[in-house]
Amino acid sequence: MNIKSLLLGSAAALVAVSGARAADAIVVAEPEPAEYVRICDVYGAGYFYIPGTETCLRVGGYLRYDIGVGDLNGHTDVLDRKDDMRGNFDTNDTYYKRMRAQLQLDARSETEYGTLRGYMAIDFNRFDDHRGGSGASIDHALIQLGGLTIGYSDSLFESLTDSAGTVINDGYVNYTPGKSHQISYTFDGGNGFSATIGVEEGTGEFVLDSYVPHVVAGASYTQGWGKIAGVIAYDSVYEKVAGKLRVDVNVNDALTLWVMGGYQDWDWQTAAYVNGGGISGIDHNGGSYYGVWGGDWAVWGGGQYRFNEKTALDVQLSYDDLETFGAVVGLRHELVHGFVIRPEVSYASWKNYDAVGNKIGGKDDGWGGFLRFQRSF
């Protein structure tokens, strides 16, 4: 066999092998077309369709950093480290600090019974070491279908009258029992009128001790001039009633004013029991789950003046039957879109009482300063 014959034979073998491999080649399927996220503008900005569904989802939240100083907003009982080394037990004042990250998810879709909504807001808090470290908690978790609401959120006794004012520290005279498990139904008249009735579980000393729930009912009427809202609630544990009425007025495009009054079935025996004795300081419970202020009545009022789109002034005053007084002035400024800075100054005064309603000593008071940075998205 000569060289020429060897080369021709090798070439023929390679062609044969290549043909065999071509016959066994894998055919790659055409890729499926990509499903891009669709914008959902039915419920406002920020919603998008979850791929493959007709459910609209919005992801949001905020990062917030708070700094407090003074008698009302700072720490006033921190051990003096240097004196402690010498065997003394002196205390100093220092900052209160909290970092919060809140995650919000809002899912909505349309059904034959109305809008089906699921909403949750989860808080992740890091307090300073004087307050007790960190933790996570549910701020809101709600299922809504049409006018029906089921879940955990602010008490209806608060939400049906739009909380209190627009300041940060608005509770020197308390107006809310806090958060609770709840079931409610809201009728929307479509002309500015709405009415709600619901049942709640309560918390702490006021949590249900039978199958009889706390009951809350309220109504509101909203027009261009402002809003009027009222709420009445029954505490089934202590069998007491409390109510609030609020009026908001839009004076002009820059100025809004509001006033709210509350009345409850107060008695010293219940108040002393839930407070573990007499009434002292501003951090006390009221005479029932819903009557959270001191005495029979309380009044709150204030307003907001918007200098421009970025800057506003907030003011609130409050006073109750036990002569607790609170005054707060705050400024809010949106430095850039989504980033707000809010300094605030507070003053409060109060009187102390024994378990049967006798005043103990004179008037106590205090000042406080507060600064909040918040990035919302």
TIZA-582539 format. One record per residue (C-alpha): residue in one letter; x, y, z. Coordinates in Angstrom, 1 decimal. Example, Ala and Ser with C-alpha at 12.3 -4.5 7.8 and 13.67 -1.06 7.14 Angstrom:
2
{residuo=A | X=12.3 | Y=-4.5 | Z=7.8}
{residuo=S | X=13.7 | Y=-1.1 | Z=7.1}
This chain:
377
{residuo=M | X=0.0 | Y=0.0 | Z=0.0}
{residuo=N | X=1.4 | Y=3.3 | Z=-1.0}
{residuo=I | X=1.1 | Y=6.7 | Z=0.7}
{residuo=K | X=-1.6 | Y=7.9 | Z=-1.7}
{residuo=S | X=-3.9 | Y=4.9 | Z=-0.9}
{residuo=L | X=-3.4 | Y=5.4 | Z=2.8}
{residuo=L | X=-4.5 | Y=9.0 | Z=2.7}
{residuo=L | X=-7.6 | Y=8.2 | Z=0.6}
{residuo=G | X=-8.7 | Y=5.5 | Z=3.0}
{residuo=S | X=-8.3 | Y=7.8 | Z=6.0}
{residuo=A | X=-10.4 | Y=10.5 | Z=4.4}
{residuo=A | X=-13.1 | Y=8.0 | Z=3.6}
{residuo=A | X=-13.2 | Y=6.8 | Z=7.2}
{residuo=L | X=-13.5 | Y=10.3 | Z=8.6}
{residuo=V | X=-16.5 | Y=11.1 | Z=6.3}
{residuo=A | X=-18.2 | Y=7.9 | Z=7.4}
{residuo=V | X=-17.8 | Y=8.7 | Z=11.1}
{residuo=S | X=-19.0 | Y=12.3 | Z=10.6}
{residuo=G | X=-22.1 | Y=11.1 | Z=8.9}
{residuo=A | X=-22.9 | Y=8.8 | Z=11.7}
{residuo=R | X=-22.6 | Y=11.5 | Z=14.3}
{residuo=A | X=-24.7 | Y=13.9 | Z=12.2}
{residuo=A | X=-27.5 | Y=11.3 | Z=12.2}
{residuo=D | X=-27.5 | Y=11.2 | Z=16.0}
{residuo=A | X=-27.4 | Y=15.0 | Z=16.6}
{residuo=I | X=-29.7 | Y=16.4 | Z=19.4}
{residuo=V | X=-32.3 | Y=18.9 | Z=18.2}
{residuo=V | X=-32.6 | Y=21.9 | Z=20.6}
{residuo=A | X=-36.2 | Y=23.1 | Z=21.1}
{residuo=E | X=-37.0 | Y=26.7 | Z=20.4}
{residuo=P | X=-37.0 | Y=28.8 | Z=23.7}
{residuo=E | X=-40.4 | Y=29.8 | Z=25.1}
{residuo=P | X=-41.1 | Y=33.5 | Z=24.7}
{residuo=A | X=-40.3 | Y=35.4 | Z=27.9}
{residuo=E | X=-43.2 | Y=36.7 | Z=29.9}
{residuo=Y | X=-42.3 | Y=40.2 | Z=31.0}
{residuo=V | X=-43.7 | Y=41.9 | Z=34.1}
{residuo=R | X=-46.9 | Y=43.8 | Z=33.3}
{residuo=I | X=-47.7 | Y=47.1 | Z=35.0}
{residuo=C | X=-51.0 | Y=47.1 | Z=36.9}
{residuo=D | X=-52.4 | Y=50.7 | Z=37.1}
{residuo=V | X=-55.9 | Y=49.7 | Z=38.5}
{residuo=Y | X=-54.9 | Y=50.3 | Z=42.1}
{residuo=G | X=-52.4 | Y=53.1 | Z=41.7}
{residuo=A | X=-48.7 | Y=53.5 | Z=41.2}
{residuo=G | X=-46.3 | Y=50.7 | Z=42.0}
{residuo=Y | X=-48.4 | Y=47.6 | Z=41.3}
{residuo=F | X=-47.5 | Y=44.9 | Z=38.8}
{residuo=Y | X=-49.1 | Y=41.6 | Z=37.8}
{residuo=I | X=-47.6 | Y=38.5 | Z=39.4}
{residuo=P | X=-46.5 | Y=36.5 | Z=36.3}
{residuo=G | X=-49.1 | Y=34.0 | Z=35.2}
{residuo=T | X=-51.9 | Y=35.5 | Z=37.3}
{residuo=E | X=-54.3 | Y=38.4 | Z=37.4}
{residuo=T | X=-53.2 | Y=39.4 | Z=40.9}
{residuo=C | X=-51.6 | Y=42.8 | Z=41.3}
{residuo=L | X=-48.8 | Y=43.1 | Z=43.8}
{residuo=R | X=-47.0 | Y=46.1 | Z=45.3}
{residuo=V | X=-43.8 | Y=45.8 | Z=47.3}
{residuo=G | X=-43.0 | Y=48.7 | Z=49.6}
{residuo=G | X=-41.9 | Y=49.8 | Z=53.0}
{residuo=Y | X=-39.5 | Y=52.1 | Z=54.7}
{residuo=L | X=-36.2 | Y=52.4 | Z=56.7}
{residuo=R | X=-36.6 | Y=54.7 | Z=59.8}
{residuo=Y | X=-34.0 | Y=55.9 | Z=62.3}
{residuo=D | X=-35.3 | Y=57.7 | Z=65.5}
{residuo=I | X=-33.3 | Y=59.6 | Z=68.1}
{residuo=G | X=-35.0 | Y=60.9 | Z=71.3}
{residuo=V | X=-33.6 | Y=63.1 | Z=74.1}
{residuo=G | X=-35.0 | Y=64.7 | Z=77.3}
{residuo=D | X=-37.4 | Y=63.7 | Z=80.0}
{residuo=L | X=-40.1 | Y=62.5 | Z=77.5}
{residuo=N | X=-38.2 | Y=61.1 | Z=74.6}
{residuo=G | X=-34.8 | Y=60.0 | Z=76.0}
{residuo=H | X=-33.5 | Y=57.7 | Z=78.7}
{residuo=T | X=-33.3 | Y=59.3 | Z=82.1}
{residuo=D | X=-32.3 | Y=56.3 | Z=84.3}
{residuo=V | X=-29.1 | Y=55.0 | Z=82.8}
{residuo=L | X=-26.5 | Y=53.9 | Z=85.3}
{residuo=D | X=-23.4 | Y=56.1 | Z=85.5}
{residuo=R | X=-20.6 | Y=53.7 | Z=84.5}
{residuo=K | X=-17.8 | Y=55.6 | Z=86.2}
{residuo=D | X=-19.7 | Y=56.1 | Z=89.5}
{residuo=D | X=-20.7 | Y=52.4 | Z=89.4}
{residuo=M | X=-17.0 | Y=51.5 | Z=89.5}
{residuo=R | X=-16.8 | Y=53.3 | Z=92.9}
{residuo=G | X=-19.8 | Y=51.5 | Z=94.3}
{residuo=N | X=-22.3 | Y=54.3 | Z=93.7}
{residuo=F | X=-25.6 | Y=54.1 | Z=91.9}
{residuo=D | X=-26.0 | Y=57.4 | Z=90.2}
{residuo=T | X=-28.0 | Y=57.7 | Z=86.9}
{residuo=N | X=-27.5 | Y=59.8 | Z=83.8}
{residuo=D | X=-29.6 | Y=60.9 | Z=80.8}
{residuo=T | X=-28.8 | Y=59.7 | Z=77.3}
{residuo=Y | X=-30.2 | Y=59.2 | Z=73.9}
{residuo=Y | X=-33.1 | Y=56.9 | Z=72.9}
{residuo=K | X=-32.4 | Y=55.3 | Z=69.5}
{residuo=R | X=-34.3 | Y=52.9 | Z=67.3}
{residuo=M | X=-33.7 | Y=51.6 | Z=63.8}
{residuo=R | X=-36.8 | Y=50.1 | Z=62.0}
{residuo=A | X=-37.1 | Y=48.3 | Z=58.7}
{residuo=Q | X=-40.7 | Y=47.8 | Z=57.6}
{residuo=L | X=-41.6 | Y=45.5 | Z=54.6}
{residuo=Q | X=-45.0 | Y=45.9 | Z=53.0}
{residuo=L | X=-46.7 | Y=43.6 | Z=50.6}
{residuo=D | X=-50.1 | Y=44.5 | Z=49.1}
{residuo=A | X=-51.8 | Y=41.9 | Z=46.8}
{residuo=R | X=-55.1 | Y=42.7 | Z=45.0}
{residuo=S | X=-57.4 | Y=41.1 | Z=42.5}
{residuo=E | X=-61.0 | Y=41.6 | Z=41.3}
{residuo=T | X=-63.7 | Y=39.0 | Z=42.0}
{residuo=E | X=-67.5 | Y=38.8 | Z=41.7}
{residuo=Y | X=-67.7 | Y=39.9 | Z=45.4}
{residuo=G | X=-65.4 | Y=42.9 | Z=44.9}
{residuo=T | X=-61.7 | Y=43.5 | Z=45.4}
{residuo=L | X=-59.8 | Y=40.6 | Z=47.2}
{residuo=R | X=-56.9 | Y=42.1 | Z=49.1}
{residuo=G | X=-54.1 | Y=40.7 | Z=51.2}
{residuo=Y | X=-51.9 | Y=43.2 | Z=53.1}
{residuo=M | X=-49.0 | Y=42.8 | Z=55.4}
{residuo=A | X=-46.5 | Y=45.1 | Z=57.1}
{residuo=I | X=-43.7 | Y=43.5 | Z=59.1}
{residuo=D | X=-41.4 | Y=45.5 | Z=61.4}
{residuo=F | X=-37.8 | Y=44.6 | Z=62.1}
{residuo=N | X=-36.6 | Y=46.8 | Z=65.0}
{residuo=R | X=-33.2 | Y=47.4 | Z=66.5}
{residuo=F | X=-33.4 | Y=49.4 | Z=69.7}
{residuo=D | X=-30.5 | Y=50.8 | Z=71.6}
{residuo=D | X=-29.0 | Y=48.5 | Z=74.3}
{residuo=H | X=-30.8 | Y=50.4 | Z=77.0}
{residuo=R | X=-34.2 | Y=49.4 | Z=75.5}
{residuo=G | X=-33.7 | Y=45.7 | Z=75.0}
{residuo=G | X=-32.0 | Y=44.8 | Z=71.7}
{residuo=S | X=-33.9 | Y=43.8 | Z=68.6}
{residuo=G | X=-37.0 | Y=42.0 | Z=67.4}
{residuo=A | X=-39.6 | Y=41.5 | Z=64.6}
{residuo=S | X=-43.3 | Y=42.0 | Z=64.9}
{residuo=I | X=-46.5 | Y=42.2 | Z=62.8}
{residuo=D | X=-47.7 | Y=45.7 | Z=62.3}
{residuo=H | X=-50.6 | Y=44.8 | Z=60.0}
{residuo=A | X=-51.8 | Y=41.5 | Z=58.5}
{residuo=L | X=-55.2 | Y=41.8 | Z=56.8}
{residuo=I | X=-57.5 | Y=39.8 | Z=54.4}
{residuo=Q | X=-60.2 | Y=42.0 | Z=52.8}
{residuo=L | X=-63.0 | Y=41.0 | Z=50.4}
{residuo=G | X=-65.3 | Y=43.8 | Z=49.4}
{residuo=G | X=-66.3 | Y=45.4 | Z=52.7}
{residuo=L | X=-65.2 | Y=42.4 | Z=54.9}
{residuo=T | X=-61.9 | Y=42.7 | Z=56.8}
{residuo=I | X=-60.3 | Y=39.9 | Z=58.8}
{residuo=G | X=-56.9 | Y=40.0 | Z=60.6}
{residuo=Y | X=-54.7 | Y=41.9 | Z=62.9}
{residuo=S | X=-54.2 | Y=45.7 | Z=62.9}
{residuo=D | X=-54.8 | Y=48.9 | Z=64.7}
{residuo=S | X=-58.0 | Y=48.8 | Z=66.8}
{residuo=L | X=-61.1 | Y=50.1 | Z=64.9}
{residuo=F | X=-61.4 | Y=52.6 | Z=67.8}
{residuo=E | X=-58.3 | Y=54.2 | Z=66.5}
{residuo=S | X=-58.6 | Y=53.7 | Z=62.7}
{residuo=L | X=-62.2 | Y=54.8 | Z=62.3}
{residuo=T | X=-61.3 | Y=58.3 | Z=63.6}
{residuo=D | X=-57.9 | Y=58.5 | Z=61.7}
{residuo=S | X=-55.7 | Y=58.1 | Z=64.8}
{residuo=A | X=-54.9 | Y=61.5 | Z=66.2}
{residuo=G | X=-52.8 | Y=64.2 | Z=64.6}
{residuo=T | X=-49.8 | Y=64.3 | Z=62.2}
{residuo=V | X=-47.1 | Y=64.6 | Z=64.8}
{residuo=I | X=-44.9 | Y=61.7 | Z=65.7}
{residuo=N | X=-45.4 | Y=61.7 | Z=69.5}
{residuo=D | X=-49.2 | Y=62.0 | Z=69.6}
{residuo=G | X=-50.0 | Y=59.9 | Z=72.7}
{residuo=Y | X=-49.3 | Y=62.0 | Z=75.7}
{residuo=V | X=-53.1 | Y=61.8 | Z=76.2}
{residuo=N | X=-53.7 | Y=58.4 | Z=74.9}
{residuo=Y | X=-56.4 | Y=57.9 | Z=72.2}
{residuo=T | X=-55.9 | Y=54.2 | Z=71.2}
{residuo=P | X=-55.9 | Y=50.8 | Z=72.8}
{residuo=G | X=-53.3 | Y=49.6 | Z=70.3}
{residuo=K | X=-53.5 | Y=46.6 | Z=67.9}
{residuo=S | X=-55.9 | Y=43.7 | Z=68.1}
{residuo=H | X=-57.3 | Y=40.7 | Z=66.2}
{residuo=Q | X=-60.5 | Y=41.8 | Z=64.5}
{residuo=I | X=-63.3 | Y=41.1 | Z=62.1}
{residuo=S | X=-65.3 | Y=44.0 | Z=60.6}
{residuo=Y | X=-67.6 | Y=45.0 | Z=57.8}
{residuo=T | X=-67.7 | Y=48.4 | Z=56.1}
{residuo=F | X=-70.5 | Y=49.8 | Z=54.1}
{residuo=D | X=-69.4 | Y=52.4 | Z=51.5}
{residuo=G | X=-72.3 | Y=54.6 | Z=50.4}
{residuo=G | X=-70.3 | Y=56.0 | Z=47.5}
{residuo=N | X=-71.2 | Y=59.6 | Z=48.3}
{residuo=G | X=-68.7 | Y=60.2 | Z=51.1}
{residuo=F | X=-70.5 | Y=58.2 | Z=53.7}
{residuo=S | X=-69.3 | Y=55.0 | Z=55.2}
{residuo=A | X=-70.2 | Y=52.9 | Z=58.2}
{residuo=T | X=-68.3 | Y=50.1 | Z=60.0}
{residuo=I | X=-69.1 | Y=47.5 | Z=62.6}
{residuo=G | X=-66.7 | Y=45.0 | Z=64.0}
{residuo=V | X=-65.6 | Y=42.7 | Z=66.9}
{residuo=E | X=-62.1 | Y=42.6 | Z=68.5}
{residuo=E | X=-60.2 | Y=40.5 | Z=70.9}
{residuo=G | X=-58.3 | Y=43.1 | Z=72.9}
{residuo=T | X=-54.9 | Y=42.8 | Z=74.5}
{residuo=G | X=-53.3 | Y=42.6 | Z=78.0}
{residuo=E | X=-55.6 | Y=43.1 | Z=80.9}
{residuo=F | X=-58.5 | Y=43.6 | Z=78.4}
{residuo=V | X=-58.1 | Y=40.4 | Z=76.3}
{residuo=L | X=-61.4 | Y=38.4 | Z=76.1}
{residuo=D | X=-62.2 | Y=36.1 | Z=79.0}
{residuo=S | X=-65.3 | Y=34.6 | Z=77.4}
{residuo=Y | X=-66.9 | Y=34.1 | Z=74.0}
{residuo=V | X=-68.4 | Y=37.7 | Z=74.2}
{residuo=P | X=-66.2 | Y=39.9 | Z=72.0}
{residuo=H | X=-65.5 | Y=43.6 | Z=72.2}
{residuo=V | X=-67.8 | Y=45.5 | Z=69.8}
{residuo=V | X=-66.9 | Y=48.6 | Z=67.8}
{residuo=A | X=-69.1 | Y=50.7 | Z=65.5}
{residuo=G | X=-68.4 | Y=53.9 | Z=63.6}
{residuo=A | X=-69.4 | Y=56.1 | Z=60.7}
{residuo=S | X=-67.8 | Y=59.0 | Z=58.7}
{residuo=Y | X=-68.8 | Y=61.6 | Z=56.1}
{residuo=T | X=-66.2 | Y=63.1 | Z=53.8}
{residuo=Q | X=-66.6 | Y=66.0 | Z=51.5}
{residuo=G | X=-64.4 | Y=68.7 | Z=50.0}
{residuo=W | X=-64.5 | Y=70.8 | Z=53.1}
{residuo=G | X=-63.2 | Y=68.0 | Z=55.3}
{residuo=K | X=-64.6 | Y=65.1 | Z=57.3}
{residuo=I | X=-66.6 | Y=64.2 | Z=60.4}
{residuo=A | X=-66.2 | Y=60.8 | Z=62.0}
{residuo=G | X=-67.5 | Y=59.1 | Z=65.1}
{residuo=V | X=-66.9 | Y=55.8 | Z=66.9}
{residuo=I | X=-68.4 | Y=54.0 | Z=69.9}
{residuo=A | X=-67.0 | Y=50.8 | Z=71.5}
{residuo=Y | X=-68.1 | Y=48.3 | Z=74.2}
{residuo=D | X=-65.5 | Y=46.6 | Z=76.4}
{residuo=S | X=-67.0 | Y=43.1 | Z=77.1}
{residuo=V | X=-64.5 | Y=42.3 | Z=79.8}
{residuo=Y | X=-65.2 | Y=45.3 | Z=82.1}
{residuo=E | X=-68.6 | Y=46.1 | Z=80.5}
{residuo=K | X=-67.8 | Y=49.7 | Z=79.8}
{residuo=V | X=-68.5 | Y=52.0 | Z=76.9}
{residuo=A | X=-66.3 | Y=54.7 | Z=75.3}
{residuo=G | X=-66.7 | Y=56.9 | Z=72.3}
{residuo=K | X=-64.9 | Y=59.6 | Z=70.2}
{residuo=L | X=-66.0 | Y=62.3 | Z=67.7}
{residuo=R | X=-63.7 | Y=64.0 | Z=65.3}
{residuo=V | X=-64.0 | Y=66.9 | Z=62.8}
{residuo=D | X=-61.4 | Y=67.8 | Z=60.2}
{residuo=V | X=-61.6 | Y=71.0 | Z=58.2}
{residuo=N | X=-59.6 | Y=71.9 | Z=55.1}
{residuo=V | X=-59.3 | Y=75.7 | Z=55.6}
{residuo=N | X=-57.4 | Y=76.1 | Z=52.3}
{residuo=D | X=-54.8 | Y=74.2 | Z=50.2}
{residuo=A | X=-52.1 | Y=74.8 | Z=52.8}
{residuo=L | X=-53.9 | Y=74.6 | Z=56.2}
{residuo=T | X=-55.9 | Y=71.8 | Z=57.7}
{residuo=L | X=-57.3 | Y=71.8 | Z=61.3}
{residuo=W | X=-58.9 | Y=69.1 | Z=63.4}
{residuo=V | X=-60.4 | Y=68.5 | Z=66.8}
{residuo=M | X=-61.4 | Y=65.3 | Z=68.6}
{residuo=G | X=-63.3 | Y=64.6 | Z=71.8}
{residuo=G | X=-63.6 | Y=61.4 | Z=73.8}
{residuo=Y | X=-65.9 | Y=60.3 | Z=76.6}
{residuo=Q | X=-65.9 | Y=57.1 | Z=78.6}
{residuo=D | X=-67.5 | Y=55.3 | Z=81.5}
{residuo=W | X=-64.7 | Y=55.8 | Z=84.0}
{residuo=D | X=-64.3 | Y=54.5 | Z=87.5}
{residuo=W | X=-61.3 | Y=54.4 | Z=89.8}
{residuo=Q | X=-61.7 | Y=50.8 | Z=90.8}
{residuo=T | X=-61.1 | Y=49.5 | Z=87.3}
{residuo=A | X=-58.4 | Y=52.0 | Z=86.5}
{residuo=A | X=-56.5 | Y=51.3 | Z=89.7}
{residuo=Y | X=-56.7 | Y=47.5 | Z=89.0}
{residuo=V | X=-55.3 | Y=47.7 | Z=85.5}
{residuo=N | X=-52.6 | Y=50.1 | Z=86.5}
{residuo=G | X=-51.5 | Y=48.1 | Z=89.5}
{residuo=G | X=-52.5 | Y=50.8 | Z=92.0}
{residuo=G | X=-52.8 | Y=54.5 | Z=91.6}
{residuo=I | X=-52.5 | Y=56.7 | Z=88.4}
{residuo=S | X=-49.0 | Y=58.2 | Z=88.1}
{residuo=G | X=-47.2 | Y=59.6 | Z=85.1}
{residuo=I | X=-48.4 | Y=59.7 | Z=81.5}
{residuo=D | X=-48.0 | Y=56.0 | Z=80.7}
{residuo=H | X=-51.1 | Y=54.6 | Z=82.3}
{residuo=N | X=-54.1 | Y=52.7 | Z=81.1}
{residuo=G | X=-57.6 | Y=54.2 | Z=81.2}
{residuo=G | X=-60.7 | Y=52.8 | Z=82.8}
{residuo=S | X=-61.4 | Y=50.2 | Z=80.1}
{residuo=Y | X=-60.0 | Y=48.8 | Z=76.9}
{residuo=Y | X=-61.3 | Y=51.7 | Z=74.8}
{residuo=G | X=-61.3 | Y=54.4 | Z=77.4}
{residuo=V | X=-57.5 | Y=54.8 | Z=77.4}
{residuo=W | X=-57.3 | Y=58.4 | Z=78.6}
{residuo=G | X=-57.6 | Y=59.6 | Z=82.3}
{residuo=G | X=-61.0 | Y=60.4 | Z=83.7}
{residuo=D | X=-64.4 | Y=60.8 | Z=82.0}
{residuo=W | X=-63.3 | Y=62.9 | Z=79.0}
{residuo=A | X=-60.4 | Y=64.0 | Z=76.8}
{residuo=V | X=-59.9 | Y=66.4 | Z=74.0}
{residuo=W | X=-57.3 | Y=66.5 | Z=71.2}
{residuo=G | X=-56.7 | Y=69.1 | Z=68.5}
{residuo=G | X=-54.2 | Y=70.5 | Z=66.1}
{residuo=G | X=-53.4 | Y=71.0 | Z=62.4}
{residuo=Q | X=-50.8 | Y=71.1 | Z=59.7}
{residuo=Y | X=-49.6 | Y=74.0 | Z=57.6}
{residuo=R | X=-47.9 | Y=73.1 | Z=54.3}
{residuo=F | X=-45.4 | Y=75.8 | Z=53.3}
{residuo=N | X=-44.8 | Y=74.0 | Z=50.0}
{residuo=E | X=-44.7 | Y=70.5 | Z=48.5}
{residuo=K | X=-41.7 | Y=69.5 | Z=50.5}
{residuo=T | X=-42.1 | Y=71.3 | Z=53.9}
{residuo=A | X=-44.9 | Y=71.3 | Z=56.5}
{residuo=L | X=-45.5 | Y=72.3 | Z=60.1}
{residuo=D | X=-47.4 | Y=69.9 | Z=62.5}
{residuo=V | X=-49.0 | Y=71.0 | Z=65.8}
{residuo=Q | X=-51.0 | Y=69.0 | Z=68.4}
{residuo=L | X=-52.5 | Y=69.8 | Z=71.8}
{residuo=S | X=-54.2 | Y=67.3 | Z=74.2}
{residuo=Y | X=-55.9 | Y=67.4 | Z=77.6}
{residuo=D | X=-57.9 | Y=65.0 | Z=79.7}
{residuo=D | X=-60.1 | Y=65.0 | Z=82.8}
{residuo=L | X=-57.2 | Y=64.1 | Z=85.1}
{residuo=E | X=-55.3 | Y=67.2 | Z=84.0}
{residuo=T | X=-52.8 | Y=65.5 | Z=81.8}
{residuo=F | X=-51.6 | Y=68.0 | Z=79.1}
{residuo=G | X=-49.5 | Y=67.4 | Z=76.0}
{residuo=A | X=-48.1 | Y=69.8 | Z=73.4}
{residuo=V | X=-46.1 | Y=68.9 | Z=70.3}
{residuo=V | X=-44.6 | Y=70.9 | Z=67.5}
{residuo=G | X=-42.8 | Y=69.3 | Z=64.6}
{residuo=L | X=-41.4 | Y=70.1 | Z=61.2}
{residuo=R | X=-41.2 | Y=67.7 | Z=58.2}
{residuo=H | X=-39.0 | Y=68.3 | Z=55.2}
{residuo=E | X=-38.6 | Y=66.0 | Z=52.2}
{residuo=L | X=-35.0 | Y=66.5 | Z=51.3}
{residuo=V | X=-35.3 | Y=64.5 | Z=48.2}
{residuo=H | X=-38.1 | Y=62.3 | Z=46.9}
{residuo=G | X=-38.6 | Y=59.4 | Z=49.4}
{residuo=F | X=-36.3 | Y=60.8 | Z=52.1}
{residuo=V | X=-38.0 | Y=62.8 | Z=54.9}
{residuo=I | X=-36.4 | Y=64.5 | Z=58.0}
{residuo=R | X=-38.7 | Y=65.3 | Z=60.9}
{residuo=P | X=-37.5 | Y=67.2 | Z=64.1}
{residuo=E | X=-40.0 | Y=67.6 | Z=66.9}
{residuo=V | X=-40.3 | Y=69.2 | Z=70.3}
{residuo=S | X=-42.7 | Y=68.0 | Z=73.1}
{residuo=Y | X=-43.9 | Y=69.2 | Z=76.4}
{residuo=A | X=-46.2 | Y=67.3 | Z=78.8}
{residuo=S | X=-47.5 | Y=67.7 | Z=82.4}
{residuo=W | X=-49.5 | Y=65.4 | Z=84.6}
{residuo=K | X=-50.8 | Y=64.9 | Z=88.2}
{residuo=N | X=-50.5 | Y=61.7 | Z=90.2}
{residuo=Y | X=-53.4 | Y=60.0 | Z=92.0}
{residuo=D | X=-53.9 | Y=57.2 | Z=94.5}
{residuo=A | X=-56.2 | Y=54.3 | Z=93.9}
{residuo=V | X=-59.3 | Y=56.2 | Z=95.0}
{residuo=G | X=-58.7 | Y=59.4 | Z=93.1}
{residuo=N | X=-56.9 | Y=61.6 | Z=95.6}
{residuo=K | X=-54.2 | Y=63.8 | Z=94.2}
{residuo=I | X=-50.6 | Y=62.9 | Z=95.4}
{residuo=G | X=-48.1 | Y=65.8 | Z=95.4}
{residuo=G | X=-48.0 | Y=68.6 | Z=92.8}
{residuo=K | X=-47.7 | Y=68.7 | Z=89.1}
{residuo=D | X=-45.0 | Y=66.8 | Z=87.2}
{residuo=D | X=-43.8 | Y=67.8 | Z=83.8}
{residuo=G | X=-41.1 | Y=67.2 | Z=81.2}
{residuo=W | X=-39.6 | Y=68.2 | Z=77.9}
{residuo=G | X=-38.4 | Y=66.1 | Z=75.0}
{residuo=G | X=-36.8 | Y=66.3 | Z=71.6}
{residuo=F | X=-37.1 | Y=63.9 | Z=68.7}
{residuo=L | X=-35.5 | Y=63.5 | Z=65.3}
{residuo=R | X=-36.6 | Y=61.0 | Z=62.6}
{residuo=F | X=-35.0 | Y=60.1 | Z=59.3}
{residuo=Q | X=-37.1 | Y=58.0 | Z=57.0}
{residuo=R | X=-36.5 | Y=56.6 | Z=53.6}
{residuo=S | X=-39.8 | Y=55.3 | Z=52.1}
{residuo=F | X=-40.2 | Y=53.2 | Z=48.9}
